[in-house]
Structures are given as structure tokens and as C-alpha cells.
Amino acid sequence: MKVDVAVCTYQSGKYLEQCLSSIEKTVPVNEFIIVDHYSTDNTLEIAKRHNAQIFFENVGLGYARQIAIEHVKTPIFLFVDSDVVFYQEDWFYKAVSLFKEADVGGVGIWTPSRLPLWRRRYADYWWKHVPAIRRYGFVNAYLILKKAIEGIKIPSHLGAYEHVYIKQYIQNRGYRVKVMPVRGMHFYDFPDDKASWLGAGARVFEGIRHLPKFLFRHVLTAPLKAVPPSLAYKDPTIILRNTEYWIKYLKGWLYPHRYINMRRT
């Protein structure tokens, strides 16, 4: 069974060759569908080398996902971030086998993200000491049953959390979403504006209903939650950087119009 593979790109030349090559080694590709945000680097050259269909948009990531969906032809298709590389060769057929359960509409393919050292230490500490908080996200790549998203209209202004919108749409139609960890790497370059962009996306996606919980769980307690890992690793920068991250996230949440359309990496 072959599947269409959709990749949304913007200045993605740094990792795109590795991404597409790793997919060709692990996935029976019917066609690559590239939706590009008018890149000026070598993104399009790489896409053409892999015989991709190329479409363009100048709106944002949510709109790009919608365009990709409209050009998918196979019953199951794969969304992959342009900076994800797969190392595990047998993951695809294991993931597809999950669709044998009639109510499964999507399978999230979770790969580790290459995080800054401070954030990796913070996460490693809390995942080790409170394992229940660890969650595999429906983030880097996902196999989707096409009929599970019939009629979807992703809001064009949704520049982040668009993957959550897709997940919830699948679930609202009565399907389940599973997540499967796979050996690979989400290179996830971490620019200074990433936190503000994600905060803006959360505001657009969720509105203000979660503000009290958000402030208490993340912003106000950020320095305190960073103390144990900071002591464990003898790294005081964890406190500073974690606090800084959530302040920037809050800034994006408070002023989404300033940050929602920031350039994505």
C-alpha cells in the first residue's frame, strides 16, 4: 500500500534532503506533496529532486495543511514536518497495522526533539521523577485516514496548534488517535521567538478559557519548577531560561496579533 506524503516547507533546505530521503527508505511513497511558503533557499530544488508536486501559499501553516489535504489521493496519507528524519526502518508497517482497528483515524508518529541543553535537562529530570507527566505528542508526523478528516476546514489564521486542530477534528468524528514512538529526530531549531509564536497559537486556538490554569501551571511557577533540575545538574541557567521561555510564551498569548505569523523554521 502506497501513501501520499505531505510536507509543509519554508526555508527548509537545512534538513529537507535528510527528511525526504529517510521517508523514501522507510515509507512506500505514492507522491510527495510539498506546500511551500515561497522559500528563497534551496527548498524547491530538493523537492524537485524527489519529484514532488509543489504548491505555494502565502498565508500560514494552517492554510498550508489545508492545501495539502485537498491534494491527497491515497486512503491513508502521512504528514511530516520538514525537519523530521526517521532512523527506524520498520516503523511504517507497524503504524499502518494500527488502522486495522476500525475506529482508529490517526496515528501520531513521535520522534525525539533536539532541544536546547537547559530544556532537555529540565524535561529529563521531571520525566524521570514523575513519569506520569510524560506524554507522546501528535506533533512531528502523523498518518491519517483520509475519510476521518472529510470536510475539514483548518482555520487559515491558525499558524500553530494546527496539528491539535486536526487531532480534535478526527476525535470529534468518532475516531480514536493513537501515538507510536519511533527512532528518529525532530531537529526542531529553537529560535528565540519560538515561545512567543507558540503562545500566540495557543491563544488563537484555545481563547481565554484556560488562562487561570495556564498562569498557575506554567508562568507563575516556572522559576520554582526549574529549581530541582537546576540543583540536580548544577546548572542555574535552567531557572533563568525556563522562566524566560514562559514569559515569552505569555507575551505571545497576550499579543497574538504580533506573533502568530512569525516566520516558522
Steps between C-alpha positions, in 0.01 A plus 500: 500500500645834393423829674523865407743694718423866572773738618451871569821694440656839551876553470525128574816422305705429811322171575265431208735269306551284810127507570384391154778244458417337833134482398588335169698236692222424748168582329346374172447848356233557240579869462661780696273803538700809593316817604756778513487847657703656215841383618807676362758239600550160331174350630338481157809351336492217754125448455542477122778242538248281680238553225263676736181679405562857614234749604541847646327702770568835664267476800634263764538147625132424559418606145794295368369188675159556342648530151694178552191313615308612193763344271535167679370203300589190704263358768770544766755779478794629700567852626865560593671813627782599268762462775413141601733214406415133558769252605276201570435304182200289600279764659261557210339156485471486877318834494272403210402180680334715768236598244372142509298617797197650329474807721861620461512812283852624565836382628745754637862413423707633789874553461729667756558871454845654508449747783739756651704350784314688774161383378616142449632489855178650633285244316727205580492582869123519528434205268733289716351606834135534393459254210124554484546849353680370192279511193576411141364780289311485167753748367789417267331261257165329474333238286139593430205307365370731230133426568553598865560862398236536230366854499779645714563873464806597698477870598741682269624721785604201710878527472570265791299223668362408160600140574285511816210630291538202266521257792187640663314496169577130460385429856184708464402280205506196726847368419786426737853635466795287605863603545803284424859592593750451219879532489582817316565867560289812490778754455274778628727802472418712800505872413434764763153573365377137515338542843315818401377335181369199691334725757323690224388172347361381832299822540355476150420132541369493858379855567519623859317221680817333627672821619491435878631146467760611248630779724523277807638184338758666278577870535477569874660172601769488229791605728397261779463198271843568355677490839519117545651429155728800540635356824521147361706607200681787678374723221341830616425598141206258508316734737575805290421344163181323613367821651597696190332244276163523677513880517546507122220245464276728709596798284388311190180396676421861600582649159424226246465743210871587536634147501259259332652553154864489601721319255502133576814287483 
